[in-house]
Amino acid sequence: MPKPKIPTKPGTAFGGGYYAGRFFIGAQAYALIVSSKAAGTIDPMPWNESTASVAGATSSNDGLANTTAMVKAGSALAKKIAGLRIGKFTDWYLPSRLELLIAHHELASTKAFKPGGEQAFDAAWYWSSTQHAATSGYAWLQDFGYGGQGDDHESVGYRARAVRRIKI
């Protein structure tokens, strides 16, 4: 099966969502796809109900591995995102800190993702799949209002947006 032609312009409809950019895990390059707002936005909910550390959910760039670990640990948020079917795709996951930074930085200037655009992230905090490595019971967030990142207790409810990736 031939590899799909990956877009070069962020915000291009592609792969069941919108192309956001490229990133690496080790030497492997990936294209990041952000879900549509309507199909892949999760209303505020906790990252996890437990304050226990989730083994395998501290990667800053591998959201898929983090989400898999979260599902195994019983996170309702991770289960909800991993269970999404958007278009013909079922490989959606909660993005890592890096993947959210890419989404914020690369999509913010595109027509559909500018504030008020039909696919724009709300000016709010969104969960990443990256658990805080130094503080048990906390996970990282991305602010789509001002662009910063921070952390909060995993039991607090924040929005989430599904992503998927394609090997390049």
LOBA-571018 format. One record per residue (C-alpha): residue number from 1; residue in three letters; x, y, z. Coordinates in nm, 4 decimals, always signed. Layout:
<node seq="NUM" type="ALA" px="X" py="Y" pz="Z"/>
...
//
This chain:
<node seq="1" type="MET" px="+0.0000" py="+0.0000" pz="+0.0000"/>
<node seq="2" type="PRO" px="+0.1512" py="+0.3378" pz="-0.0976"/>
<node seq="3" type="LYS" px="+0.2155" py="+0.5973" pz="+0.1716"/>
<node seq="4" type="PRO" px="-0.0254" py="+0.8929" pz="+0.1653"/>
<node seq="5" type="LYS" px="+0.1060" py="+1.2239" pz="+0.0328"/>
<node seq="6" type="ILE" px="+0.1523" py="+1.4338" pz="+0.3450"/>
<node seq="7" type="PRO" px="+0.0471" py="+1.8002" pz="+0.3178"/>
<node seq="8" type="THR" px="+0.3023" py="+2.0724" pz="+0.3800"/>
<node seq="9" type="LYS" px="+0.0587" py="+2.3479" pz="+0.4823"/>
<node seq="10" type="PRO" px="-0.0813" py="+2.3364" pz="+0.8379"/>
<node seq="11" type="GLY" px="-0.4603" py="+2.3492" pz="+0.8501"/>
<node seq="12" type="THR" px="-0.5050" py="+2.1352" pz="+0.5362"/>
<node seq="13" type="ALA" px="-0.7875" py="+1.8825" pz="+0.5693"/>
<node seq="14" type="PHE" px="-0.6191" py="+1.5430" pz="+0.5815"/>
<node seq="15" type="GLY" px="-0.6387" py="+1.2003" pz="+0.7431"/>
<node seq="16" type="GLY" px="-0.9735" py="+1.2451" pz="+0.9154"/>
<node seq="17" type="GLY" px="-0.8846" py="+1.5873" pz="+1.0570"/>
<node seq="18" type="TYR" px="-0.6366" py="+1.8653" pz="+0.9843"/>
<node seq="19" type="TYR" px="-0.2635" py="+1.8452" pz="+0.9243"/>
<node seq="20" type="ALA" px="-0.0818" py="+2.0327" pz="+1.2022"/>
<node seq="21" type="GLY" px="+0.2864" py="+1.9656" pz="+1.1351"/>
<node seq="22" type="ARG" px="+0.5667" py="+1.7139" pz="+1.1705"/>
<node seq="23" type="PHE" px="+0.7435" py="+1.5806" pz="+1.4758"/>
<node seq="24" type="PHE" px="+0.9868" py="+1.3060" pz="+1.5692"/>
<node seq="25" type="ILE" px="+0.9956" py="+1.0238" pz="+1.8177"/>
<node seq="26" type="GLY" px="+1.3572" py="+0.9157" pz="+1.8075"/>
<node seq="27" type="ALA" px="+1.4524" py="+0.8994" pz="+1.4402"/>
<node seq="28" type="GLN" px="+1.0961" py="+0.8311" pz="+1.3211"/>
<node seq="29" type="ALA" px="+0.9111" py="+1.1271" pz="+1.1648"/>
<node seq="30" type="TYR" px="+0.5340" py="+1.1620" pz="+1.1977"/>
<node seq="31" type="ALA" px="+0.2641" py="+1.3888" pz="+1.0597"/>
<node seq="32" type="LEU" px="+0.0329" py="+1.5179" pz="+1.3334"/>
<node seq="33" type="ILE" px="-0.3400" py="+1.5240" pz="+1.2547"/>
<node seq="34" type="VAL" px="-0.5778" py="+1.7223" pz="+1.4790"/>
<node seq="35" type="SER" px="-0.9399" py="+1.6077" pz="+1.4845"/>
<node seq="36" type="SER" px="-1.2236" py="+1.8326" pz="+1.3788"/>
<node seq="37" type="LYS" px="-1.3624" py="+2.0447" pz="+1.6591"/>
<node seq="38" type="ALA" px="-1.7081" py="+1.8863" pz="+1.6455"/>
<node seq="39" type="ALA" px="-1.5962" py="+1.5234" pz="+1.6350"/>
<node seq="40" type="GLY" px="-1.2868" py="+1.5239" pz="+1.8544"/>
<node seq="41" type="THR" px="-1.3380" py="+1.7781" pz="+2.1330"/>
<node seq="42" type="ILE" px="-1.4053" py="+1.6291" pz="+2.4746"/>
<node seq="43" type="ASP" px="-1.5930" py="+1.8407" pz="+2.7286"/>
<node seq="44" type="PRO" px="-1.4099" py="+1.9111" pz="+3.0547"/>
<node seq="45" type="MET" px="-1.3327" py="+1.5989" pz="+3.2517"/>
<node seq="46" type="PRO" px="-1.0526" py="+1.4758" pz="+3.4805"/>
<node seq="47" type="TRP" px="-0.7278" py="+1.3394" pz="+3.3374"/>
<node seq="48" type="ASN" px="-0.7605" py="+1.0552" pz="+3.5853"/>
<node seq="49" type="GLU" px="-0.9613" py="+1.0024" pz="+3.9027"/>
<node seq="50" type="SER" px="-0.6617" py="+0.8600" pz="+4.0892"/>
<node seq="51" type="THR" px="-0.3675" py="+1.0560" pz="+4.2264"/>
<node seq="52" type="ALA" px="-0.1367" py="+0.7593" pz="+4.1698"/>
<node seq="53" type="SER" px="+0.1338" py="+0.7895" pz="+3.9061"/>
<node seq="54" type="VAL" px="+0.0509" py="+0.6267" pz="+3.5737"/>
<node seq="55" type="ALA" px="+0.3517" py="+0.4238" pz="+3.4622"/>
<node seq="56" type="GLY" px="+0.4410" py="+0.4943" pz="+3.0998"/>
<node seq="57" type="ALA" px="+0.2576" py="+0.8306" pz="+3.0715"/>
<node seq="58" type="THR" px="+0.5428" py="+1.0799" pz="+3.1083"/>
<node seq="59" type="SER" px="+0.6619" py="+1.1150" pz="+2.7484"/>
<node seq="60" type="SER" px="+0.6725" py="+1.4751" pz="+2.6292"/>
<node seq="61" type="ASN" px="+0.6392" py="+1.3714" pz="+2.2645"/>
<node seq="62" type="ASP" px="+0.4687" py="+1.0295" pz="+2.2423"/>
<node seq="63" type="GLY" px="+0.1011" py="+1.0916" pz="+2.3098"/>
<node seq="64" type="LEU" px="-0.0006" py="+0.7509" pz="+2.1793"/>
<node seq="65" type="ALA" px="+0.2190" py="+0.5688" pz="+2.4329"/>
<node seq="66" type="ASN" px="+0.0957" py="+0.7979" pz="+2.7116"/>
<node seq="67" type="THR" px="-0.2693" py="+0.7416" pz="+2.6153"/>
<node seq="68" type="THR" px="-0.2182" py="+0.3646" pz="+2.6015"/>
<node seq="69" type="ALA" px="-0.0753" py="+0.3746" pz="+2.9555"/>
<node seq="70" type="MET" px="-0.3639" py="+0.5948" pz="+3.0721"/>
<node seq="71" type="VAL" px="-0.6212" py="+0.3518" pz="+2.9279"/>
<node seq="72" type="LYS" px="-0.4477" py="+0.0635" pz="+3.1061"/>
<node seq="73" type="ALA" px="-0.4612" py="+0.2638" pz="+3.4327"/>
<node seq="74" type="GLY" px="-0.8360" py="+0.3218" pz="+3.3925"/>
<node seq="75" type="SER" px="-0.8509" py="+0.6876" pz="+3.2826"/>
<node seq="76" type="ALA" px="-1.2047" py="+0.7610" pz="+3.1574"/>
<node seq="77" type="LEU" px="-1.0675" py="+1.0492" pz="+2.9462"/>
<node seq="78" type="ALA" px="-0.8127" py="+0.8280" pz="+2.7718"/>
<node seq="79" type="LYS" px="-1.0732" py="+0.5559" pz="+2.7152"/>
<node seq="80" type="LYS" px="-1.3134" py="+0.8082" pz="+2.5637"/>
<node seq="81" type="ILE" px="-1.0545" py="+0.9449" pz="+2.3203"/>
<node seq="82" type="ALA" px="-0.9113" py="+0.6020" pz="+2.2332"/>
<node seq="83" type="GLY" px="-1.2660" py="+0.4846" pz="+2.1575"/>
<node seq="84" type="LEU" px="-1.3379" py="+0.7596" pz="+1.9055"/>
<node seq="85" type="ARG" px="-1.4174" py="+0.6769" pz="+1.5460"/>
<node seq="86" type="ILE" px="-1.3844" py="+0.9847" pz="+1.3278"/>
<node seq="87" type="GLY" px="-1.4377" py="+0.9129" pz="+0.9619"/>
<node seq="88" type="LYS" px="-1.2829" py="+0.5735" pz="+0.9012"/>
<node seq="89" type="PHE" px="-1.0100" py="+0.6252" pz="+1.1628"/>
<node seq="90" type="THR" px="-0.9975" py="+0.4658" pz="+1.5084"/>
<node seq="91" type="ASP" px="-0.6388" py="+0.5477" pz="+1.6094"/>
<node seq="92" type="TRP" px="-0.7113" py="+0.8752" pz="+1.7930"/>
<node seq="93" type="TYR" px="-0.5319" py="+0.9587" pz="+2.1164"/>
<node seq="94" type="LEU" px="-0.4704" py="+1.2381" pz="+2.3689"/>
<node seq="95" type="PRO" px="-0.1794" py="+1.4526" pz="+2.2477"/>
<node seq="96" type="SER" px="+0.1479" py="+1.4915" pz="+2.4355"/>
<node seq="97" type="ARG" px="+0.2877" py="+1.8277" pz="+2.5492"/>
<node seq="98" type="LEU" px="+0.4902" py="+1.8581" pz="+2.2281"/>
<node seq="99" type="GLU" px="+0.1964" py="+1.7664" pz="+2.0062"/>
<node seq="100" type="LEU" px="-0.0188" py="+2.0347" pz="+2.1721"/>
<node seq="101" type="LEU" px="+0.2579" py="+2.2912" pz="+2.1250"/>
<node seq="102" type="ILE" px="+0.2716" py="+2.2015" pz="+1.7549"/>
<node seq="103" type="ALA" px="-0.1068" py="+2.2297" pz="+1.7249"/>
<node seq="104" type="HIS" px="-0.1075" py="+2.5682" pz="+1.8978"/>
<node seq="105" type="HIS" px="+0.1896" py="+2.7133" pz="+1.7132"/>
<node seq="106" type="GLU" px="+0.1280" py="+2.5791" pz="+1.3636"/>
<node seq="107" type="LEU" px="-0.2519" py="+2.6057" pz="+1.3422"/>
<node seq="108" type="ALA" px="-0.3132" py="+2.9410" pz="+1.5160"/>
<node seq="109" type="SER" px="-0.2527" py="+3.1446" pz="+1.2004"/>
<node seq="110" type="THR" px="-0.4575" py="+2.9277" pz="+0.9639"/>
<node seq="111" type="LYS" px="-0.8043" py="+3.0446" pz="+0.8618"/>
<node seq="112" type="ALA" px="-1.0033" py="+2.7588" pz="+1.0183"/>
<node seq="113" type="PHE" px="-0.8064" py="+2.7638" pz="+1.3457"/>
<node seq="114" type="LYS" px="-0.7815" py="+3.1401" pz="+1.4085"/>
<node seq="115" type="PRO" px="-0.9902" py="+3.2566" pz="+1.7048"/>
<node seq="116" type="GLY" px="-1.3513" py="+3.2311" pz="+1.5955"/>
<node seq="117" type="GLY" px="-1.2650" py="+2.9909" pz="+1.3118"/>
<node seq="118" type="GLU" px="-1.4814" py="+2.6829" pz="+1.2630"/>
<node seq="119" type="GLN" px="-1.2045" py="+2.4461" pz="+1.3842"/>
<node seq="120" type="ALA" px="-1.0410" py="+2.6770" pz="+1.6389"/>
<node seq="121" type="PHE" px="-0.9573" py="+2.5514" pz="+1.9837"/>
<node seq="122" type="ASP" px="-1.1529" py="+2.7410" pz="+2.2474"/>
<node seq="123" type="ALA" px="-0.9460" py="+2.9968" pz="+2.4390"/>
<node seq="124" type="ALA" px="-0.9134" py="+2.7524" pz="+2.7282"/>
<node seq="125" type="TRP" px="-0.6837" py="+2.4936" pz="+2.8843"/>
<node seq="126" type="TYR" px="-0.6612" py="+2.1460" pz="+2.7244"/>
<node seq="127" type="TRP" px="-0.5186" py="+1.8310" pz="+2.8790"/>
<node seq="128" type="SER" px="-0.2095" py="+1.6718" pz="+2.7342"/>
<node seq="129" type="SER" px="-0.1389" py="+1.3033" pz="+2.7873"/>
<node seq="130" type="THR" px="+0.1904" py="+1.3911" pz="+2.9567"/>
<node seq="131" type="GLN" px="+0.1876" py="+1.3287" pz="+3.3294"/>
<node seq="132" type="HIS" px="+0.4112" py="+1.5541" pz="+3.5355"/>
<node seq="133" type="ALA" px="+0.7231" py="+1.3479" pz="+3.6026"/>
<node seq="134" type="ALA" px="+0.8204" py="+1.5262" pz="+3.9248"/>
<node seq="135" type="THR" px="+0.4788" py="+1.5796" pz="+4.0854"/>
<node seq="136" type="SER" px="+0.2571" py="+1.2762" pz="+4.1408"/>
<node seq="137" type="GLY" px="-0.1080" py="+1.3362" pz="+4.0585"/>
<node seq="138" type="TYR" px="-0.0433" py="+1.6225" pz="+3.8155"/>
<node seq="139" type="ALA" px="-0.0450" py="+1.6385" pz="+3.4342"/>
<node seq="140" type="TRP" px="+0.0484" py="+1.9013" pz="+3.1754"/>
<node seq="141" type="LEU" px="-0.1952" py="+2.1378" pz="+3.0040"/>
<node seq="142" type="GLN" px="-0.1840" py="+2.3660" pz="+2.6998"/>
<node seq="143" type="ASP" px="-0.3571" py="+2.7048" pz="+2.7066"/>
<node seq="144" type="PHE" px="-0.5090" py="+2.7957" pz="+2.3716"/>
<node seq="145" type="GLY" px="-0.5885" py="+3.1488" pz="+2.4863"/>
<node seq="146" type="TYR" px="-0.2373" py="+3.2757" pz="+2.5618"/>
<node seq="147" type="GLY" px="-0.0291" py="+2.9804" pz="+2.4452"/>
<node seq="148" type="GLY" px="+0.1461" py="+2.8797" pz="+2.7660"/>
<node seq="149" type="GLN" px="+0.1739" py="+2.5418" pz="+2.9300"/>
<node seq="150" type="GLY" px="+0.1170" py="+2.4551" pz="+3.2927"/>
<node seq="151" type="ASP" px="+0.0117" py="+2.1668" pz="+3.5104"/>
<node seq="152" type="ASP" px="-0.2762" py="+2.0898" pz="+3.7412"/>
<node seq="153" type="HIS" px="-0.4124" py="+1.8111" pz="+3.9542"/>
<node seq="154" type="GLU" px="-0.5349" py="+1.5189" pz="+3.7438"/>
<node seq="155" type="SER" px="-0.8774" py="+1.5224" pz="+3.9141"/>
<node seq="156" type="VAL" px="-0.9650" py="+1.8692" pz="+3.7763"/>
<node seq="157" type="GLY" px="-1.1823" py="+1.8848" pz="+3.4644"/>
<node seq="158" type="TYR" px="-1.0364" py="+2.0356" pz="+3.1459"/>
<node seq="159" type="ARG" px="-1.1147" py="+2.0002" pz="+2.7764"/>
<node seq="160" type="ALA" px="-0.9276" py="+1.7643" pz="+2.5456"/>
<node seq="161" type="ARG" px="-0.8937" py="+1.7291" pz="+2.1683"/>
<node seq="162" type="ALA" px="-0.8098" py="+1.4077" pz="+1.9886"/>
<node seq="163" type="VAL" px="-0.5155" py="+1.3693" pz="+1.7521"/>
<node seq="164" type="ARG" px="-0.3666" py="+1.0919" pz="+1.5433"/>
<node seq="165" type="ARG" px="-0.0358" py="+1.0491" pz="+1.3658"/>
<node seq="166" type="ILE" px="+0.0931" py="+0.9030" pz="+1.0424"/>
<node seq="167" type="LYS" px="+0.4456" py="+0.7702" pz="+0.9907"/>
<node seq="168" type="ILE" px="+0.6397" py="+0.9616" pz="+0.7293"/>
//
